[in-house]
């Protein structure tokens, strides 16, 4: 089945330039191995994994190097055959130091991936599929990095009726999901089989924005007839890919403040995550690489690459080539992706892309990006997809009124899409204010 979203789209939002044409037509290519790969034990929300290897130990590619530490935790796997040089702290995108496994590849290894115990979708129970997804180390590859096995099980007293496979990919520059849908179509549908059985949902919907007509056709033409899945086309608008927005657009269900998709009987799983489940579980493998887009004006050899987890941003940019006036680098896209302050941080499971800009785009050569006072134009209010008041929240953040922001103005509902910062004529970094404020609110809650 192929059709438009039942309600079309959501209210508000913005239309930033897409900048996808440079990489959307480029097939996925395999990336070379770095001299050293750094695998953080915390690449997901929840407890870090527990290492099961020691320094000096030889490992083979795909081998489990860290076990889950509890239910909200996932396994880690060796992205390369080599030697564990050390287990020590390494820098992360958040600025904190994370315990990590440093691996040095064997130079002459064939780098074959080790198979494990297969999980047969036809004979496995829902509980066995959940366990297999956890053992495979699968998390949300769209950027959230929430453990997928936790998401797909409805809590007691609740149920799921609809599985949404999120192939919207509304973030500018990124074409990772687009290429996965074109090149791993069979994996996507196999992953849907696993997810439907594990979650108990009765139907699946693959959501794709209208700017990917080739992916829409490919999935619609290859849809298995015995699978209760449809392909829906969404109008192009940012942030259509956010789970709150895509659920509203397709099902006309509104997730309550502070709630989750399960509260409206839906679950939203990224299409690349789905493809990895379909690719890995039949062979009992774990995630040791992922597809990312390396692009932006600051990159010479733009493209979509299957890259080993643990590759540093510095090595990735060196291999792709950069402009001489490189100014700013984001992990992910420029709207929601955090800016990189240290190029020696590793690519993790949640890294969907590397987007690089020069001084020409960031304005550092002309100084035209100076921040000015708020002029109360209300453009941010008109852009916010959650109908918050970013202008007033920004003023409260500057005055450190964090508790009031959370209690009276629903700060914690903000999912940091960046629409407010994008439309602000004064160039006020509103989303950065909100990220800091949310951290302070969580800190205050812990202190209480």
Secondary structure in CASP SS format (residue, H / E / C, confidence):
PFRMAT SS
TARGET T0000
AUTHOR 0000-0000-0000
METHOD secondary structure of the structure
MODEL  1
X C 1.00
X E 1.00
X E 1.00
X E 1.00
X C 1.00
X C 1.00
X C 1.00
X C 1.00
X C 1.00
X C 1.00
X C 1.00
X C 1.00
X C 1.00
X E 1.00
X C 1.00
X C 1.00
X C 1.00
X C 1.00
X C 1.00
X C 1.00
X H 1.00
X H 1.00
X H 1.00
X H 1.00
X C 1.00
X C 1.00
X C 1.00
X C 1.00
X E 1.00
X E 1.00
X C 1.00
X C 1.00
X C 1.00
X C 1.00
X C 1.00
X C 1.00
X E 1.00
X E 1.00
X E 1.00
X E 1.00
X C 1.00
X C 1.00
X C 1.00
X C 1.00
X E 1.00
X C 1.00
X C 1.00
X C 1.00
X C 1.00
X E 1.00
X E 1.00
X C 1.00
X C 1.00
X C 1.00
X C 1.00
X C 1.00
X C 1.00
X E 1.00
X E 1.00
X C 1.00
X C 1.00
X C 1.00
X C 1.00
X E 1.00
X E 1.00
X E 1.00
X E 1.00
X C 1.00
X C 1.00
X C 1.00
X C 1.00
X C 1.00
X C 1.00
X C 1.00
X C 1.00
X E 1.00
X E 1.00
X C 1.00
X C 1.00
X C 1.00
X C 1.00
X E 1.00
X E 1.00
X E 1.00
X E 1.00
X E 1.00
X E 1.00
X E 1.00
X E 1.00
X E 1.00
X E 1.00
X C 1.00
X C 1.00
X C 1.00
X C 1.00
X C 1.00
X E 1.00
X E 1.00
X E 1.00
X E 1.00
X E 1.00
X E 1.00
X E 1.00
X E 1.00
X E 1.00
X C 1.00
X C 1.00
X C 1.00
X C 1.00
X C 1.00
X C 1.00
X C 1.00
X C 1.00
X C 1.00
X C 1.00
X C 1.00
X C 1.00
X C 1.00
X C 1.00
X C 1.00
X C 1.00
X C 1.00
X C 1.00
X C 1.00
X C 1.00
X H 1.00
X H 1.00
X H 1.00
X H 1.00
X H 1.00
X H 1.00
X H 1.00
X H 1.00
X H 1.00
X H 1.00
X C 1.00
X C 1.00
X C 1.00
X E 1.00
X C 1.00
X C 1.00
X C 1.00
X C 1.00
X C 1.00
X C 1.00
X E 1.00
X E 1.00
X H 1.00
X H 1.00
X H 1.00
X H 1.00
X C 1.00
X C 1.00
X C 1.00
X C 1.00
X C 1.00
X C 1.00
X C 1.00
X C 1.00
X C 1.00
X C 1.00
X E 1.00
X E 1.00
X E 1.00
X E 1.00
X E 1.00
X C 1.00
X C 1.00
X C 1.00
X C 1.00
X C 1.00
X C 1.00
X C 1.00
X C 1.00
X C 1.00
X H 1.00
X H 1.00
X H 1.00
X H 1.00
X H 1.00
X H 1.00
X H 1.00
X H 1.00
X C 1.00
X H 1.00
X H 1.00
X H 1.00
X H 1.00
X H 1.00
X H 1.00
X H 1.00
X H 1.00
X H 1.00
X H 1.00
X H 1.00
X H 1.00
X H 1.00
X H 1.00
X H 1.00
X C 1.00
X C 1.00
X C 1.00
X E 1.00
X E 1.00
X E 1.00
X E 1.00
X E 1.00
X E 1.00
X E 1.00
X C 1.00
X C 1.00
X C 1.00
X H 1.00
X H 1.00
X H 1.00
X H 1.00
X H 1.00
X H 1.00
X H 1.00
X H 1.00
X H 1.00
X C 1.00
X C 1.00
X C 1.00
X C 1.00
X C 1.00
X C 1.00
X C 1.00
X E 1.00
X E 1.00
X E 1.00
X E 1.00
X E 1.00
X E 1.00
X C 1.00
X C 1.00
X C 1.00
X E 1.00
X C 1.00
X C 1.00
X C 1.00
X C 1.00
X H 1.00
X H 1.00
X H 1.00
X H 1.00
X H 1.00
X H 1.00
X H 1.00
X H 1.00
X H 1.00
X C 1.00
X C 1.00
X C 1.00
X C 1.00
X C 1.00
X C 1.00
X C 1.00
X C 1.00
X C 1.00
X H 1.00
X H 1.00
X H 1.00
X H 1.00
X C 1.00
X E 1.00
X E 1.00
X E 1.00
X E 1.00
X E 1.00
X H 1.00
X H 1.00
X H 1.00
X H 1.00
X H 1.00
X H 1.00
X H 1.00
X H 1.00
X H 1.00
X H 1.00
X H 1.00
X H 1.00
X H 1.00
X C 1.00
X C 1.00
X C 1.00
X C 1.00
X C 1.00
X E 1.00
X E 1.00
X E 1.00
X E 1.00
X E 1.00
X E 1.00
X E 1.00
X C 1.00
X C 1.00
X C 1.00
X E 1.00
X C 1.00
X C 1.00
X C 1.00
X E 1.00
X E 1.00
X E 1.00
X E 1.00
X E 1.00
X E 1.00
X C 1.00
X C 1.00
X C 1.00
X E 1.00
X H 1.00
X H 1.00
X H 1.00
X H 1.00
X H 1.00
X H 1.00
X H 1.00
X H 1.00
X C 1.00
X E 1.00
X C 1.00
X C 1.00
X C 1.00
X E 1.00
X E 1.00
X E 1.00
X E 1.00
X E 1.00
X E 1.00
X C 1.00
X C 1.00
X C 1.00
X C 1.00
X C 1.00
X C 1.00
X E 1.00
X E 1.00
X C 1.00
X C 1.00
X C 1.00
X C 1.00
X C 1.00
X C 1.00
X E 1.00
X C 1.00
X C 1.00
X C 1.00
X C 1.00
X C 1.00
X C 1.00
X E 1.00
X E 1.00
X E 1.00
X E 1.00
X E 1.00
X E 1.00
X H 1.00
X H 1.00
X H 1.00
X H 1.00
X C 1.00
X C 1.00
X C 1.00
X C 1.00
X C 1.00
X C 1.00
X C 1.00
X C 1.00
X C 1.00
X C 1.00
X C 1.00
X C 1.00
X C 1.00
X C 1.00
X C 1.00
X C 1.00
X H 1.00
X H 1.00
X H 1.00
X H 1.00
X H 1.00
X C 1.00
X C 1.00
X C 1.00
X C 1.00
X C 1.00
X C 1.00
X H 1.00
X H 1.00
X H 1.00
X H 1.00
X H 1.00
X H 1.00
X H 1.00
X H 1.00
X H 1.00
X C 1.00
X C 1.00
X C 1.00
X H 1.00
X H 1.00
X H 1.00
X H 1.00
X H 1.00
X H 1.00
X H 1.00
X H 1.00
X C 1.00
X H 1.00
X H 1.00
X H 1.00
X C 1.00
X C 1.00
X C 1.00
X C 1.00
X C 1.00
X H 1.00
X H 1.00
X H 1.00
X H 1.00
X H 1.00
X C 1.00
X C 1.00
X C 1.00
X C 1.00
X C 1.00
X C 1.00
X H 1.00
X H 1.00
X H 1.00
X H 1.00
X H 1.00
X H 1.00
X H 1.00
X H 1.00
X H 1.00
X H 1.00
X H 1.00
X H 1.00
X H 1.00
X H 1.00
X H 1.00
X H 1.00
X H 1.00
X H 1.00
X C 1.00
END
